[in-house]
Amino acid sequence: MVYAELAPSVQKQPRANRKHVHSITLVDIAQYFHLPIKEASKALEIGVSALKGKCRKYGIPRWPHRKIKSLNSLIHDLEYVLTTEDADQEWLQNKDAAVIEALTEQKRLLESEKETIWQKPSLDLTAETKLFRQAVFKRRHNAQISARG
């Protein structure tokens, strides 16, 4: 009895053309930083391992999707706070000019950092951004706890 008969037939994907893989540049890869790595590899028509290999070649140790997603989320949250008319936000009730200016500056810094990550994805988030992100998560968590109780 042959074991191949017992195994279910699995259709393998054809290998990506080596010339195609070698022709992919950092500019080509950077267009897909906003996507998860699996989706980016499908869009580039290469395997995940090949894409990771190209990333390492260009000095990108980790796929930057989650970093960019986190920055986008923080920017979106700031835009919401700056444009909302919600009276429940006691720290922004009077829309104090200094608070608005500080939040606008924080948004500008986050957008600048996002652009930097797009250009140099191997860079880590700044300590200030990490602290801001932590404060946002903590505020969100505390709001969820107080809403439950």
N, C-alpha and C positions, 0 to 999 in steps of 0.2 A: 504494500500500500504506500502511495506517495503522499507525503504531508502537504504538498502544494494543493492537492485536491480538497483537503479539509479546510484550508485557510480561505476566508472570504476574499473575493476578488476586489482588490483596492486599486482604484485608478490613480496612478501617480501623475503628478504634474510634470510636464517636460521641463528640463533644465533651462535656465535663462542663457541666452547666447553670451559667451564670454566677451565678445566685442561690445555688446550692449552694456554689460556690467562695467567694463573698463571705461566706457565712454561717459558714464555718469559722473558729473562733477558736483562739487559742494553747492554750487548755485542750484543745480537740479534738485538736490536733496533738501536744501533750505526751503523750497516751496512747500514742503510737506511737514514742516516742524509742528504745525498746528494740529496734525492728525496723530492718532496712535500709530505705533511703528508697523503694526500689521496692515493697516489701511495704507500707509505710505509705501510699504513694499509692494502691495498690490497695484497701486497707482504707478509706481516706477517699473512694474513688471519684472521684479526680481524677488528672491526669497528674503526672509527676515535675516537670516545669517549673512547673506551677501551684503545686505544693507548695513548691518552692524559692522561688517568688515570694512566697508567704505567709510563709515563714520569714524572708526578707529584710525583709519588711514589719514583722515582729515582732522584728527585730534579731538573728536567728540566722544567722550567716554560714556555718556548716557544720552538716550534720546530725550530731547528737550520738551516734548509735548506737555507733560504735567507741569513743568515750570511755567510755560506760556499759558496754559489753562488756568493756573493759579493766579497769575498776574491779570489775566482777562477778567476773572471773577472779582478780584479786588477792585479793579477799575470800574466794573459794572456796579458794584456795591457803592462806590463813591459817587458815581453818576446818579444813582438812585437817591442817595442821601442829599445830594446837592439840588435835585430837582423836585423832591417830594414835598407835599404840603401836609404831611402827617403830623398832627399835633401831639402824638404820643412820645415823640423824641424830646425828652426834657432838656437834653444837652444842646439841642438845636432849635428850641422853641422860638426864640426871637430872631433866629437866623443872623446872629451876631456877625458883623463884617469880618472880624479877625478869625472866627471859626471857619467861615466860608473861604477866606483867603488861604488858611492853613490846609483845608481839605482840597482846595483846587491845586495848591502846590504839591500836595501828596499825590494827587492824580497825575500831575505832570511828571513827577519823579517816577511813578510806576510805568507810565507810557514810555519814558526815556529808557528805563531799565528793560522793558520788553523789547524795544528796538535793539538794544545792546545784546540781549540774549539771541535775537534773530541773527545778528551779525557774528557773534562769538558764543555759540551754544555751550561751550565748555565752562563758561564762567558761572559761578555760583551766585545766588541772589545775595544782595547786600544785607548786612546785619540789620539795617534800619527797616528794610522790606520784611525781613523775617519777623522782627518784633511787631510791625504793623499787622502782618498776617495773623500772628498769634493773638494780638489784641482783638482783631475782628472775630476770630474763631471763638475766643473766650466770651465776647459780648453776645454772639449768636447762641452759644451754649447756655449762658445764663438766662437769656430771653426765653429759650425753650423750656428750661427748668421752671421759671416763674410762670410760664403759660400753663404748664401742667398742674401746678399746685395752687 
